[in-house]
Amino acid sequence: MKYRIHPIVMGAKIFDKGMMTYQHDYGKPFIIPIFSWYIEGGDLKILVDTGELRPRTSVEIEKSLGKVYTFEEGLAKYGLKPDDIDIVIHTHLHNDHCENDSKCVNAKFYVHEKELEQIHNPHPLDFRYNEDFITDIEEKGQIITLKEDTEILPGIKMIHTPAHTPGGMSILIDTEKGKALITGFCVIEENLYPPPKIIGMGMEVIPPGTLVNSYEAYDIVLKTKELADILLPLHEPKYAFIDTIPQ
């Protein structure tokens, strides 16, 4: 099975760039998109993450990212409604990646078991978890937990990459132009392809700005680069203006 990937901007943040690029560019304002990725192909309707419940927008955000969609608006671009979704694949359970979960009443949700542990008992340093967003789907038995790398459908594999969170899962997807990978950690393209000044310091990648262990995160990001032909950083702004991958 070969799939096409549609990034949909379902949220946005304006914050310090260092939240993306560990040890670099602190103090620089930066705007990131929050995506829900529609995976088209086969009979099932598949999303990676569900974005923000009440996405923020402004003239500044729209200038950088274009239109920011509500969950319903974003799905409608592809003729879908929330109850059409069959499968939601979660990179992780920070709130901005799962705030619309309860709207997908007919979906099965795939998530690493360590993310469920975190969302119910988060470390004090990680305030980004909010169990209220998954209570409904958990009580209805919609969650399927994973312990390891798992091919959930032919051509779609979840890979444990705990750089940003303990249960972070990157999504490897077969396309007509090779394997595409949506990172399970919050980065931009610069993390995977650093500028010369960073390479000159001896670093081949930049770990996520928010991470579990800096040394391990570096190694995970570096290894992840080898897994696919097309790399899709989870918050890269340029994909706000690309409708379909591969193009």
C-alpha positions in Angstrom: 0.0 0.0 0.0 1.3 3.5 -0.9 0.0 6.5 0.9 -0.2 10.2 0.5 0.2 12.6 3.5 -1.7 15.8 3.9 -0.4 18.2 6.6 -3.3 20.3 8.1 -2.5 23.2 10.4 -4.8 22.8 13.4 -3.0 25.1 15.8 0.0 27.4 16.2 2.4 28.7 18.8 4.5 31.8 19.1 7.4 31.2 21.4 11.1 31.1 21.9 12.9 29.3 19.1 15.1 27.5 21.6 12.0 25.4 22.5 12.7 23.6 19.2 16.5 23.9 18.9 18.3 22.7 22.1 21.1 25.1 23.2 20.7 27.3 20.1 18.8 30.4 19.1 17.3 31.2 22.5 15.6 34.6 22.6 14.4 34.5 19.0 10.6 34.6 18.5 9.4 31.8 16.4 6.1 30.6 15.1 5.3 26.9 14.7 2.4 25.1 13.2 0.6 22.3 15.0 -0.3 19.7 12.5 -2.8 16.9 12.2 -1.6 14.7 9.3 -4.3 13.0 7.1 -2.9 9.8 5.7 -4.8 9.0 2.5 -4.7 5.5 0.9 -6.8 2.4 1.3 -10.2 2.1 2.8 -9.4 3.5 6.3 -9.4 7.2 7.3 -6.2 7.8 9.2 -4.9 10.8 11.2 -1.6 11.3 12.9 -2.4 13.5 15.9 -5.5 15.7 16.3 -4.2 19.2 17.0 -5.6 21.9 19.2 -9.2 22.2 20.4 -9.3 26.0 20.1 -6.5 26.9 17.7 -5.0 30.3 18.1 -4.7 32.6 15.1 -3.7 36.2 14.4 -2.4 38.4 11.6 1.1 37.5 12.5 0.4 33.7 12.6 -1.5 33.7 9.3 1.3 35.7 7.7 3.7 32.9 8.7 1.5 29.9 8.3 -1.5 30.8 6.2 -4.9 29.6 7.5 -5.2 27.9 10.8 -8.1 25.4 10.8 -10.4 24.1 13.5 -10.5 20.3 13.6 -13.8 20.3 11.7 -12.6 22.8 9.1 -9.4 20.9 8.5 -11.1 17.6 7.9 -13.7 19.2 5.7 -10.9 20.1 3.2 -10.8 16.3 2.4 -14.5 15.7 2.7 -14.3 14.2 6.2 -16.0 14.6 9.5 -14.6 13.7 12.9 -16.8 10.5 13.1 -15.4 9.4 9.8 -11.9 8.8 11.3 -11.1 5.1 11.7 -7.5 5.4 13.2 -5.6 8.1 15.1 -1.9 7.5 15.5 -0.3 9.5 18.2 3.3 10.7 18.1 2.9 11.5 21.8 0.2 12.9 24.2 1.3 16.5 24.9 -2.0 18.4 24.9 -1.5 20.2 21.5 -1.3 16.8 19.8 -4.5 15.2 21.3 -7.0 17.9 22.1 -9.6 16.8 19.6 -9.4 13.1 20.4 -12.9 12.8 21.9 -14.5 14.0 18.7 -13.3 10.9 16.8 -15.9 8.7 18.3 -15.4 5.8 15.9 -11.6 5.7 15.9 -9.0 3.4 17.4 -6.1 5.3 18.9 -2.6 3.9 18.8 -0.2 5.3 21.5 2.9 4.0 23.4 2.1 2.8 26.8 4.7 5.2 28.4 2.6 8.2 27.1 -0.4 7.0 29.0 1.8 6.6 32.1 3.0 10.2 31.6 -0.3 11.8 31.0 -1.8 10.3 34.2 1.3 11.0 36.3 3.5 13.6 34.6 6.8 14.6 35.8 6.6 18.1 37.4 8.9 19.5 34.7 6.5 18.5 32.0 3.3 20.5 32.2 2.3 19.7 28.6 0.2 16.7 29.5 -3.5 17.0 30.4 -5.4 13.8 30.9 -8.7 15.6 30.4 -8.2 15.3 26.6 -8.1 11.5 26.6 -10.6 10.7 29.4 -13.4 10.0 27.0 -11.6 7.7 24.6 -9.9 5.9 27.5 -13.2 5.2 29.2 -14.7 4.0 25.9 -11.9 1.5 25.3 -10.7 3.2 22.1 -7.0 3.2 23.0 -4.6 0.5 21.8 -1.3 0.7 23.7 2.1 -0.3 22.2 5.2 -1.5 23.9 7.6 -1.5 20.9 7.9 -0.8 17.2 4.7 -1.9 15.5 3.4 -2.1 12.0 -0.2 -1.2 12.6 -1.2 -1.4 8.9 0.6 -2.6 5.8 2.9 0.3 4.9 2.5 2.2 8.2 4.9 1.5 11.1 5.2 3.2 14.5 8.7 3.4 15.8 9.7 4.2 19.4 11.8 7.3 19.4 11.8 8.7 23.0 13.7 11.9 22.4 11.1 14.5 23.3 8.9 12.3 25.6 9.3 8.8 27.0 6.7 7.3 24.7 7.3 9.3 21.5 6.6 7.4 18.3 7.7 8.3 14.8 5.5 7.2 12.0 7.1 5.5 9.0 4.8 5.6 5.9 5.2 4.0 2.5 4.7 6.4 -0.4 5.2 6.3 -4.2 8.5 8.1 -3.7 9.9 6.0 -0.8 9.4 5.9 2.9 8.3 9.1 4.6 8.8 9.6 8.4 6.8 12.0 10.6 9.0 12.5 13.6 7.7 11.5 17.0 9.6 14.4 18.6 8.9 18.1 18.3 11.5 19.6 15.9 11.8 21.7 12.8 13.9 21.1 9.7 16.9 22.8 11.2 17.1 20.1 13.8 17.7 17.5 11.2 19.8 19.7 8.8 21.7 22.2 11.0 23.3 25.4 9.6 27.0 25.4 9.0 27.8 27.1 12.3 26.3 24.1 14.2 28.0 21.5 12.0 31.2 23.4 12.5 30.8 22.7 16.2 30.8 19.0 15.5 27.1 18.3 15.7 25.2 16.6 12.9 21.8 17.3 14.3 20.2 19.4 17.0 18.1 17.7 19.7 14.6 18.9 20.4 14.5 21.9 22.7 12.3 19.9 25.1 13.8 16.5 25.8 14.1 13.5 28.1 17.9 13.1 28.0 20.1 15.3 25.9 22.7 12.7 24.9 20.1 10.1 24.0 17.9 12.6 22.2 20.8 13.5 20.0 21.5 9.9 19.1 17.8 9.2 18.4 17.4 12.2 16.1 20.6 11.2 14.3 19.4 7.6 13.9 16.0 8.6 12.8 17.5 10.5 9.8 18.6 7.2 8.4 15.2 5.5 8.4 13.4 7.3 5.5 13.7 9.0 2.2 11.4 11.8 3.2 11.7 13.4 6.6 8.8 15.4 8.0 9.8 17.3 11.2 6.7 17.5 13.4 6.5 21.4 13.5 8.3 22.5 10.3 6.6 25.7 9.1 7.1 25.1 5.3 4.6 22.2 5.4 1.9 24.6 6.2 2.0 25.5 2.5 2.3 22.0 1.1 -1.0 20.1 0.6 0.3 16.7 -0.3 3.5 14.7 0.4 5.1 13.4 -1.8 4.4 16.3 -4.2 
